[in-house]
């Protein structure tokens, strides 16, 4: 069974003084959905990139462990990392041109669809996103 164990991930700024993320711990299991929510600039993308050692070590000081099927990703050589990244991980990098404009309300994106507003509100609530008052 595929399992990823994230243990005590700490990410610090280049000068090493300011912790960007501190003591992050959780497990990911096959066929489970895991969501990372947060406001802009809170470190969601930084955290996800840290899982597969995609952060530039000249910029970020990362410690902790990411155990992927009994292997610590942070201790793998380049070939081992490449093997996991190419066979098991699919990462879609953010594209600011094609992603939601955070200055627009959610309604803006749903105007052209014929979805019931109650259904949209239910979906927004499900993902803990702001719902327009009913």
C-alpha positions in Angstrom: 0.0 0.0 0.0 1.3 3.4 -1.0 1.9 5.6 2.0 3.8 8.9 2.5 4.7 9.9 6.0 5.6 13.6 6.5 7.5 14.1 9.7 8.6 17.3 11.3 9.0 19.4 8.1 10.7 22.7 8.9 11.4 25.2 6.2 13.4 28.3 7.0 14.3 31.5 5.1 17.7 31.9 3.4 19.1 33.6 6.5 17.8 30.7 8.6 16.3 33.0 11.2 12.7 33.1 10.2 10.7 29.8 10.1 8.4 29.7 7.1 6.8 26.4 8.1 7.3 24.6 11.4 6.8 21.0 12.6 4.5 19.9 9.8 3.4 16.3 10.3 0.8 14.1 8.6 0.3 10.9 6.5 -0.9 10.5 3.0 -2.5 7.1 2.0 -3.5 5.7 -1.4 -7.0 6.5 -2.5 -7.4 9.2 0.1 -8.0 12.9 -0.7 -5.9 15.3 1.3 -6.4 19.1 0.9 -4.1 21.8 2.0 -6.0 25.1 2.5 -4.8 28.5 3.3 -4.6 32.1 2.2 -2.2 33.4 -0.4 1.4 33.4 0.7 0.9 31.0 3.7 3.3 28.3 2.3 1.0 25.8 0.6 3.0 25.5 -2.6 6.3 25.7 -0.7 5.2 22.8 1.5 4.1 20.6 -1.4 7.3 21.3 -3.3 9.3 20.2 -0.2 7.7 16.7 -0.4 9.7 15.9 -3.5 12.8 17.9 -2.7 11.9 20.5 -5.4 12.9 23.6 -3.3 16.2 25.2 -4.2 18.7 24.4 -1.3 20.4 27.7 -2.0 17.2 29.5 -1.0 15.4 27.3 1.5 16.7 25.4 4.6 14.5 22.3 4.8 14.7 19.7 7.6 12.6 16.7 8.6 11.7 13.6 6.6 9.4 12.5 3.9 9.1 8.7 4.0 7.9 7.2 0.7 7.4 3.5 0.9 10.2 3.1 3.5 12.6 5.5 1.8 13.4 9.0 3.1 13.1 11.2 0.0 15.5 13.7 1.5 18.2 11.1 1.6 17.7 9.7 -1.9 20.3 10.3 -4.6 19.3 12.0 -7.9 18.5 8.7 -9.6 16.2 7.7 -6.7 14.4 11.0 -6.7 14.0 10.9 -10.5 12.5 7.4 -10.3 9.9 8.5 -7.8 9.1 11.8 -9.6 8.8 10.2 -13.0 6.8 7.1 -12.0 4.6 8.2 -9.1 4.3 11.9 -8.7 2.4 14.2 -11.0 2.8 17.8 -10.0 1.0 20.6 -11.8 2.7 23.9 -11.2 0.7 27.0 -10.6 0.0 29.1 -13.7 -1.0 32.6 -12.6 -2.4 33.3 -16.1 -4.9 30.4 -16.1 -5.8 30.3 -12.4 -8.5 32.1 -10.5 -8.1 35.8 -10.1 -8.3 36.3 -6.4 -9.7 39.7 -6.9 -12.9 38.3 -8.5 -15.7 36.7 -6.6 -16.5 33.1 -7.2 -19.8 34.1 -8.9 -17.8 35.5 -11.8 -16.6 32.1 -12.8 -20.0 30.4 -12.6 -22.0 32.9 -14.6 -21.8 31.0 -17.8 -22.8 27.7 -16.3 -26.4 26.6 -15.7 -25.7 25.2 -12.3 -28.2 25.8 -9.5 -26.9 28.4 -7.0 -27.7 26.1 -4.1 -25.5 23.4 -5.6 -22.7 25.8 -6.1 -23.0 27.0 -2.4 -23.0 23.3 -1.3 -19.8 22.7 -3.2 -18.2 25.9 -1.8 -19.2 24.9 1.7 -17.7 21.4 1.2 -14.3 22.9 0.4 -14.6 25.5 3.2 -14.8 28.4 0.7 -16.8 31.5 1.2 -20.5 31.1 0.4 -22.7 33.9 -0.9 -25.4 34.6 1.6 -28.6 32.7 0.7 
